[in-house]
Amino acid sequence: MGLVPLAGPALAAPAIVVADLNPDTGLPPGQTSNFSFSISPDSRNLSSFTLTPPSGYALVSVDPVATGTSSIQGGAVVVTGLSTSPSQTTTVTLSAKTSCVTGSHAWGVVAKDSQNRNYSLSSGSDVSSDVTGSCHLGFVSQPNNTIEGALITVGDRQVDPSKVQVELLDDASNRVTHFPVGVTFVLGSDPSDGQATLSVTPEVTASGLATFDTELEIDTANVAQFSDYTLEPRSSTHPSITGAASNGFDIWESGSVCAAGSCTLSHDGDEYTVPAAGSGNLLSASTFDFSESNINCAGYTEITGDVVWHEYTGTGPVLVKIHITRTEMKASANNGQRLVGLCVGLVDEADGSPTGNDKWASVGVTNAVHQDSDGDGFEDIWVALAPVCPNQDPSASAPCIARQYGDGAGGSFTEAWIPGGDPPRRT
């Protein structure tokens, strides 16, 4: 028996298609762009193809084809009923919303012949699209003043509980609804010099909008008269997507929302009272050490070593009941509770009239000193010792000391009328 080796039949080269997508460069992020997609087989007749956009794109529409049927199914362009020969090209036009992230993005192509056999994609095909630039974030509702550790909302100290919202925007500042992104914040301006902690739970945009209703807090107060915080939005999922800083806002240590009538606030052992508050007005206070804010009445020794800022958003004066404990009295050189003074700073109005000095002069104090309370090199506050209040209508002479008395335990109380607004004081 003789054996003769035989060669097998030659394998046919795999059928391929050449595909091209235009335009393929310079696409704006997050916007609707029009595309033309063409496809040609090198052998056999092309019967159908599916064109799948990259992640982050969203198909808007597809035009009819010259022969066959075109539709959008499952987020892809599906063209069926073709009989495209190797000498022919099928072209379909479509529109899609692009990704919000810069870069080159590949489209998927699956092509089949009349016997449902797949084509391979030619190496000469170009089915990618390049987005230039990224979308950005913008505030729909701005953060507002609040208390340490409380949810930052749209309302000043949560008078309006509406939540802070951020939207995803394209280059034309239109909201982008098809591209979900996680959104968080970083501190833009930080008057705490790095001491504050911003706590935020990232939120994912829904139809282009992120609402911060879970956690958005700052744990450190700022001197509201001379500084503020800002928030800068950032995407937690796409680092290239950022946004401009918010409006400035303040963080207070303690605060009350006043109802009509008497309004009170307890802060650091002291009591603040507005006898005839207007409904919705706000009463707040924060305590700072000398490195953060300082006022000085020459010739007097500070007992507490702190500066307290308070703010009442109404017009009436505030009655402050200051408690100096026995421990505080013993820790400083002083002449007893009867000679405890109150060092008060008054700021100029925003338009410069009246000045803090004018306010002091209106209650008979002519020796107020212009001082730099925040260390920025500019004198910004008029400082003097509060005089004793007159017996008649003492609140009209704020700032002034109404009375002083012992607490029965070696300490003392000082009751003083302080103007509305946000003057600081030291004892």
HELIX and SHEET records of a PDB file:
HELIX    1   1 ASP A  156  GLN A  158  5                                   3    
HELIX    2   2 ARG A  326  ALA A  331  1                                   6    
HELIX    3   3 GLN A  337  LEU A  339  5                                   3    
HELIX    4   4 GLY A  356  SER A  362  1                                   7    
HELIX    5   5 PRO A  394  SER A  397  5                                   4    
SHEET    1   A 5 ALA A  58  VAL A  62  0                                        
SHEET    2   A 5 THR A  90  LYS A  97 -1                                        
SHEET    3   A 5 THR A  32  PRO A  41 -1                                        
SHEET    4   A 5 ILE A  16  ASN A  22 -1                                        
SHEET    5   A 5 SER A 120  LEU A 121  1                                        
SHEET    1   B 4 THR A  69  GLN A  73  0                                        
SHEET    2   B 4 ALA A  76  THR A  80 -1                                        
SHEET    3   B 4 LEU A  46  THR A  52 -1                                        
SHEET    4   B 4 GLY A 108  ASP A 113 -1                                        
SHEET    1   C 2 GLY A 103  ALA A 106  0                                        
SHEET    2   C 2 SER A 128  VAL A 131 -1                                        
SHEET    1   D 3 HIS A 136  SER A 141  0                                        
SHEET    2   D 3 VAL A 164  LEU A 169 -1                                        
SHEET    3   D 3 LEU A 209  PHE A 212 -1                                        
SHEET    1   E 2 THR A 146  ILE A 147  0                                        
SHEET    2   E 2 ILE A 251  TRP A 252  1                                        
SHEET    1   F 3 GLU A 203  VAL A 204  0                                        
SHEET    2   F 3 GLY A 182  LEU A 187 -1                                        
SHEET    3   F 3 LEU A 231  SER A 235 -1                                        
SHEET    1   G 2 LEU A 198  VAL A 200  0                                        
SHEET    2   G 2 LEU A 216  ILE A 218 -1                                        
SHEET    1   H 7 SER A 254  VAL A 257  0                                        
SHEET    2   H 7 LEU A 282  PHE A 288 -1                                        
SHEET    3   H 7 VAL A 307  TYR A 312 -1                                        
SHEET    4   H 7 PRO A 424  ARG A 426 -1                                        
SHEET    5   H 7 CYS A 343  LEU A 346 -1                                        
SHEET    6   H 7 ILE A 381  LEU A 385 -1                                        
SHEET    7   H 7 VAL A 369  GLN A 371 -1                                        
SHEET    1   I 5 GLY A 261  HIS A 267  0                                        
SHEET    2   I 5 ASP A 270  ALA A 277 -1                                        
SHEET    3   I 5 VAL A 318  ILE A 324 -1                                        
SHEET    4   I 5 SER A 412  ILE A 418 -1                                        
SHEET    5   I 5 CYS A 400  GLY A 406 -1                                        
END                                                                             
